Amino acid sequence: MFTNDTLKGRTALITGGGTGIGLEIASAYARLGASVMLVGRNQERAQEAAEGLRRAGGQAAACRCDVRDYDQVTNAVAATLARFGALDILVNNAAGNFVCPSAELSPNGFRTVIDIDLNGTFHGCHAAHPHLKASRHGGSIISIITMRGVTGWPGAIHAACAKGGILSLSRTLAVEWGGDGIRVNTISPGPIADTEGVRRMYIESGKGPSEVGKTALGRWGRKADVANAAVFLASDLADYVTGANLIVDGGRWLKQAAD
Ligand code: HXC
C-alpha cells in the first residue's frame, strides 16, 4: 500500500527488533527502503533476524543491547551511525513484563519492568536525540505502548505505569524537541495475534475467544497492522503529526469504555 521508496535513504534503530512486532516493523521499514539496526538482549536472535531481512534484499544489521543500560544504548546508537552513517527513526519497542497481582509483586519485579519499558525508552530517546536532530529528513521517534497505560492494567501494574509514563514522556518530548525537527509519537496496539504477550496473557489461560469479543472489530490484530501504523508515523505522510497516540486495537479500549 506504500510505495517502495516511502522510507528510502533513512536509517531506523528498533529496540526489541529481533522478534514479534519489532521485527515486523523492521521488515516493513527494510522493504520500503530504510536501513535498519535491530537491537536486542539476545544477540543471536537479532543477528538471525537481520540476516533474514538481508536475504529478502533489505539493508539490516544487528547489535546486542539491554535498554536498561544507558551505555549499551549509546553503543547501539554509535554502531548504527558507524554502519549506516545516520539515524533518522527510533522505534522504542523493547518491553518486558509478566502478569502478577499488585499485592504479590515484589519491589524488584516492579522496578525491573519500569527499567526495561520506561527507563529504556528514555535512554533510547536521550542517546538518539543529537542524531535525530541532525537528520536531513527530520527525526522520528515512535514508542510502542498500550491503552492499558491510560485505563489502568489490573494484574500488570508495572507495565501500566511504564506505558502511561512513556505516553507522558512522548508528549513532553514532542513539545521540547519539535523545534529540533523531531516528531515524537506513540502507537497503542491491542491484542495482536502470534505475539508473546497474547500467548501469555490470553491463549495459555484459555481467554482467547472472550478477548477477541472485547474488540469492536471482532478479530485479533495482525503484526502488520502495527507495522503499517509505524511506517505511516515514520514517513513524510505524517510530517505534521507529533504528540499523537495512534490506537491500533480494533476498537478494544473504546468498546470496553462504552459498554
Ligand atoms: C512475579 C516475577 C515474575 C512473575 C519475574 N518476576 N517474573 N514476579 N511473577 N512471573 C520478578 C522476579 O522474581 C524478580 O524479583 C524480578 O521480577 C526480576 O526478575 P528477573 O527474572 O531477575 O529479571 P530479568 O531476567 O531481567 O527478566 C525480566 C522479565 C522477563 C521482565 C522479568 O520476563 C523478561 O525478560 N521478559 C522479556 C520478554 C517479555 O517479557 N516480553 C513480553 C512482551 S509482551 P525479586 O524480588 O524476586 O528479585 C507485552 C504485552 C503484554 O509487552 C504481556 C503481558 C503482561
Residues whose N, C-alpha, C, O or C-beta is under 5 A from the ligand:
A	BS01	HXC	A95 G96 N97 F98 V99 C100 S106 N108 G109 T112 A156 E196 G197 M201
